[in-house]
């Protein structure tokens, strides 16, 4: 699951749960957040984070 965060910070920014998405979607340019692969709501060491992306990224998971 994609977990959206604010403040251009992939893990330290305030959570924006209303913008969370299911897997297999495109992370829009300008988004920050992380892929919550294990579903615990926390950014794990092996989970990918994004900080204010300038490109679109496709999550396949």
N, C-alpha and C positions, 0 to 999 in steps of 0.2 A: 504494500500500500504506500502511496506517496503521502508524505506528511508535510504540509505547507508550513513555512515559517516566514515571519516578516523581518524587516530591517536588513534585507540583503544578506542574511546570515543563515547558513544551512543548518546549524544546530543550536546556536545561541540566541537566535532571534525569537520573538514571541510567537507561539503557535497560532496558526490560523486554521483551525480544524474545519471550518466551513469550506475551505478550498482543498481539502484532502481529496485524493482520487484513487480509484482502483488501479491495479497494474495494467500494463498494455495500453498506455495512453501517451500522448505527447506532452512533455513538460514544456510549457510555453516560455518563450524568451522573456527574461526579466523575473522569472520565478526563483525562489530560494526554498530549500527544504531538503528532505532526505527520503531515501527508499527504506521503508520499514519492512524488510524481508521476513522477519520472524514475528511481526505483528504485535510486539510488546509496547509499541508507542514510544520507544526510546531509540536514539541513534546508536547502534552497536558498532564495534570496531570494523567489522567487515561490510557494513552498509554504506552505500554511496551517498554523499551529500553534494548539494549544489548551492553556490552563492551567486545570486544575481546573474544567471546565465544570459548570454547574448545570442545564444543559438537555441534551436529547438532540439530536445533530446527525447528519444523514444525509449520508454521503459518496456521491456519484454519480460515480465515476471509474474 
